[in-house]
Amino acid sequence: MPKKTTIDELARMTAEQFTKVDVRLDSMEAKFEARFDKMDETLNKMNTTLKTVLDVVLEIPSKKAFERLETKVDRMDVELAAVQRKVK
């Protein structure tokens, strides 16, 4: 006749299985934390890089700014030529 499992044995077996599951979950949690830390580090680097790119782009004058500057230089050339003609 097979041996019957007592309540205490069943409780011990259940506790052991929960302990094994807990150990496995802790292991998985540590792996996920490492991955998330690495992803967080990568995202921080990307954020820093994007900020640097944005800072550089914002410092580049626009096409309109170049056109205004060119217009101003052309006007100053005309005024300078007029002044030079008066001086001669």
C-alpha positions in Angstrom: 0.0 0.0 0.0 1.4 3.4 -0.9 2.4 5.8 1.8 0.0 8.6 2.4 1.3 12.2 2.4 0.7 14.0 5.6 -0.3 17.7 5.8 3.1 18.5 7.2 4.9 16.8 4.3 2.6 18.5 1.8 3.3 21.9 3.5 7.1 21.3 3.5 7.0 20.3 -0.2 4.9 23.3 -1.1 7.3 25.6 0.8 10.3 24.1 -1.0 8.7 24.6 -4.4 7.9 28.2 -3.5 11.5 28.7 -2.4 12.7 27.3 -5.7 10.4 29.6 -7.6 11.5 32.6 -5.5 15.2 31.8 -6.3 14.4 31.6 -10.0 12.5 34.9 -9.9 15.3 36.6 -8.0 17.7 35.4 -10.7 15.5 36.7 -13.5 15.0 40.0 -11.7 18.7 40.5 -11.4 19.1 39.8 -15.1 16.3 42.2 -16.0 17.7 44.9 -13.7 21.1 44.5 -15.5 19.4 44.8 -18.9 17.3 47.8 -17.8 20.4 49.5 -16.4 22.2 49.0 -19.7 19.2 50.3 -21.6 18.9 53.3 -19.3 22.6 54.0 -19.8 22.2 53.7 -23.6 19.2 56.0 -23.6 21.1 58.6 -21.5 23.9 58.5 -24.0 21.5 58.9 -26.9 19.8 61.8 -25.1 23.2 63.5 -24.5 24.1 62.9 -28.2 20.8 64.3 -29.4 21.2 67.4 -27.2 24.7 67.9 -28.7 23.4 67.6 -32.2 20.5 70.0 -31.4 22.9 72.5 -30.0 25.1 72.3 -33.1 22.1 72.6 -35.4 20.7 75.6 -33.6 24.0 77.4 -33.9 24.0 77.0 -37.8 22.5 80.1 -39.3 19.4 79.6 -41.4 19.2 80.2 -45.1 17.1 83.3 -44.5 19.8 84.6 -42.1 22.4 84.1 -44.9 20.2 85.9 -47.4 19.7 88.9 -45.0 23.4 89.0 -44.4 24.1 88.8 -48.2 21.6 91.6 -48.8 23.2 93.8 -46.1 26.7 93.1 -47.6 25.5 94.0 -51.0 23.9 97.3 -49.7 27.1 98.1 -47.9 29.1 97.5 -51.1 26.9 99.9 -53.0 27.3 102.5 -50.2 31.1 102.0 -50.1 31.3 102.4 -53.9 29.4 105.6 -53.6 31.6 106.9 -50.9 34.7 105.9 -52.9 33.4 107.8 -55.9 32.8 110.9 -53.8 36.3 110.7 -52.3 38.0 110.5 -55.8 
